[in-house]
Amino acid sequence: MTRANYSTRLMVRCAKMYYEDNMNQDEISEILQVSKSTVSRILAAARNKGIVKIIVDNPLKDDYIQLEKEIESKFGLKEVIIVDSGNDAKETKRNLGKAAAEYIQRIMKDGQIIGVTWGTTLKEIPQFVENDRKRKVTFIPMLGGIGEAEIDIHPNQIALQLAKKFNAESKLLHAPYQVDSMERKESLISDKNIWEFFKLFDNIHVALIGIGSPLLNTSTLVESGYYTMEDIKMLVRQGAVADISSLFIDKDGNGDKFEFNNRVVGIDLERIKKIPLTIGIAGSIEKRDAILAAIKGNYIRVLIVDEAAARNMLKEN
C-alpha cells in the first residue's frame, strides 16, 4: 500500500486512535493489521493531507524561540536559551542563574564531572536548583581561588554549593588562581595533590562558564588583588575583550598574546575547547563582544543569554 492509496477513512481512523484515544503505534498496528512503520506513514500522510493539524499553544509571555533558533543557526551553537533582561543587572543575573539551573538539571547524567568557573552570575545558580535525590556527579572548580574577592563568587564555593544542592560530590582546588611567575606556578602544580587535581580537567564532561569582560569586570579583577588598573588598561590595549575561566581572549578568541594567561592556576584554553559540553552564561548589551569572542574561539557550545544581548548579537557583521 503506497501513501497515495491510503483512504481518507483509514487516515482518519488511524489519527483518531493515535491522537484522541492515546493508543500507541504497536496497538494500532495490531488492530489495523499493518506494520508499525505503515502506521507511522499513515499518520504522516494524514498530516500532509491536512486531516491532522498540530498547533502549539505557546503560554510564554515573551516568545524567544525564533530568536534562539536564529542565533543557533548563525553561530553554529547546539542550543541557545534566552531570558528576560531585568530592570537592573542583579535581576538579569538571577534570570540567567535560574535558566542555567534548569538546563543543568535537564542534561546532567550519572558519572559526569562538571566543571565551574566563577563570578556574580554563576553564584546565582545554586539557589534555583530543585533536586530531591542523590546525583552521581562530581563538581569541580576549573581554577584556583580568586584572591580578595567575595567568597561566594569563588569557583570552589560555587562547586561546593552546587554539589550540596544536587546531593553530589565535589573536589576542591586549594591554590590561588594566579601566581606572579611561571617558576612559582610550576612549583605549585608539581605538588602531588594539585597535579592529581589537574588530571581531572581532561575528564570534564560539562562546564558552566561565566563570560567576563575586562572593561566590565574591572572592579572585581582589581579587588581580587591580582590586577592593578594599569594591568587592566594594558590588557585592553593588547586587545582583550573577554575572559573565560580568568583566561583573556581577543575578538577572534585567541589568548596566546596575553602573558597573564600563562600564570593562571587552572584549566587552559585548549582544554576548554575539548570539553564535550560547554555552557556559556552572560548578559547585558555591553558583553556582546565578549560573547562573540567566546563563540569564535569555540569555547562554548550552549549559550544562556538575556534578550538585550541576544538581539545585539544578531547585528554582528
Secondary structure, DSSP 4 states (H G I P E B T S, - for coil): --GGG--HHHHHHHHIIIIIS---HHHHHHHHTS-HHHHHHHHHHHHHTTSS--------SS--HHHHHHHHHHHT-SEEEEE---SSHHHHHHHHHHHHHHHHHHH--TT-EEEE--STTGGGSGGG----S----EEEESB-B-TTS-GGGSHHHHHHHHHHHTT-EE----SBSB-S-HHHHHHHHTSHHHHHHHHGGGG--EEEEEEE-TTTSHHHHHHTTS--HHHHHHHHHTT--EEETTEEE-TTS--TT-HHHHTBSB--HHHHHH-SEEEEEE-SGGGHHHHHHHHHTT--SEEEEEHHHHHHHTT--
